[in-house]
Amino acid sequence: MKIVIAITGASGVRYGVRLLEVLSNNKNIELHLVVTETAKKILKSEENLGLASLKKLVTRETPLNLIHLGNMLKVAKAGAIVMPACPAFYIKPMGINDLVDFIAGRVLDILNINHNLYRRYCKK
């Protein structure tokens, strides 16, 4: 399987990095990486993000406007899977890394790649 991970420089950099960590150990995957200059800067400085910076990143992604929704509809009609990074709290995360693992795991689920990044929810 060939997989291209594109990291463009938004707050999702951590998701891309986590996917790379997990997928790089799979010998059945030909992995390619595209990183923008902005993403390189974020990769260098992400550990130093303060609360004010974090709020700015969140507001860039939501709420979704009509342009976002229209573009999502267009790519979905063309066969793409649209997956906003919406971490789940039913997994009872102990920290940010658990939330990142959840999103990375959901991407792997869509690609039918086995993982153990989060515990599956099941009704009892």
Summary of the structure (lengths in Angstrom):
residues: 124
radius of gyration: 15.5
end to end distance: 35.4
largest distance: 47.3
contacts: 267
relative contact order: 0.16
helix: 49%
strand: 10%
